[in-house]
């Protein structure tokens, strides 16, 4: 079920990967199109999420809901699913970030239930 839900993200124009990662950096499940090193993505997503959560806590800004990394060739969106898992969505520069964020919000409970 989890792989099926992740595959739905690939239907959004410009999305090339949707990966569920444990807080330890190991990939739990993924749906990808193209060539992406998902193990490296998992490790970096976990580290980036942890650092951003620590910054939010230190500054008294509360819990991290979503993190958008805007890069020259497209965005990466990270979001916690639980205390143990997160999702990373990789897209190219043609992607509509608002649509990706909408799909993530719409499917977040389904993802959590599938874990």
C-alpha positions in Angstrom: 0.0 0.0 0.0 2.8 2.4 0.9 4.5 2.0 -2.5 1.2 2.6 -4.3 0.7 5.9 -2.4 4.2 7.0 -3.2 3.7 6.1 -6.8 0.8 8.6 -6.9 3.3 11.4 -6.4 5.1 10.4 -9.6 1.9 11.3 -11.5 2.4 15.0 -10.5 4.3 16.7 -13.3 8.0 17.1 -12.6 8.2 14.7 -9.6 10.9 12.1 -10.0 11.0 10.5 -6.5 8.9 10.0 -3.4 10.8 8.3 -0.6 9.9 7.3 2.9 12.9 7.4 5.1 13.5 6.4 8.7 15.1 8.9 11.1 18.2 6.8 11.0 18.5 7.7 7.3 17.6 4.2 5.9 15.0 4.1 3.0 11.8 2.3 4.0 10.0 2.5 0.7 10.4 4.5 -2.5 8.9 5.2 -5.9 11.3 6.7 -8.4 11.5 7.5 -12.1 14.9 8.1 -13.4 18.3 7.8 -11.8 18.4 8.8 -8.2 20.6 7.5 -5.4 17.9 6.9 -2.9 20.3 5.7 -0.2 22.2 9.0 -0.3 18.9 10.9 -0.5 17.7 9.1 2.6 20.8 9.8 4.6 20.9 13.5 3.7 17.1 14.0 4.1 17.3 12.6 7.6 20.2 14.8 8.6 18.7 17.9 7.0 15.3 17.3 8.7 17.0 16.7 12.1 19.0 19.9 11.8 16.0 22.0 10.8 13.9 20.5 13.7 16.7 21.4 16.1 16.8 25.0 14.8 13.0 25.3 15.2 13.2 24.0 18.7 16.1 26.2 19.7 14.4 29.3 18.3 11.0 28.4 19.9 9.3 28.1 16.6 7.6 24.8 17.4 7.4 21.6 15.4 8.6 21.3 11.8 5.6 20.7 9.4 7.4 20.9 6.0 10.7 21.9 4.6 11.3 23.1 1.1 14.8 23.1 -0.3 14.8 25.2 -3.5 17.7 24.2 -5.8 18.7 25.4 -9.3 17.3 22.3 -11.0 14.3 21.8 -8.8 12.9 21.5 -5.3 13.1 18.8 -2.6 10.3 18.8 -0.1 10.7 17.1 3.2 8.0 16.4 5.8 7.9 14.4 9.0 5.3 11.6 9.0 5.9 10.4 12.5 8.6 10.5 15.2 10.4 7.7 13.3 9.7 8.4 9.6 9.8 11.3 7.0 9.0 11.7 3.4 11.3 13.3 0.8 9.8 14.3 -2.6 12.3 15.3 -5.4 11.1 17.3 -8.4 12.6 19.1 -11.3 12.3 22.8 -12.2 9.1 22.3 -14.2 7.2 21.1 -11.1 4.4 23.1 -9.4 5.5 23.2 -5.8 2.0 24.2 -4.7 0.6 21.1 -6.3 3.2 18.9 -4.6 2.5 20.4 -1.2 -1.3 20.0 -1.8 -0.8 16.3 -2.7 1.4 15.8 0.3 -1.2 17.4 2.7 -4.0 15.3 1.1 -2.1 12.0 1.4 -0.2 12.4 4.6 -2.7 10.5 6.8 -2.8 7.7 4.2 1.0 7.5 4.3 1.0 7.4 8.1 -1.7 4.7 8.1 0.3 2.6 5.6 3.4 2.7 7.8 
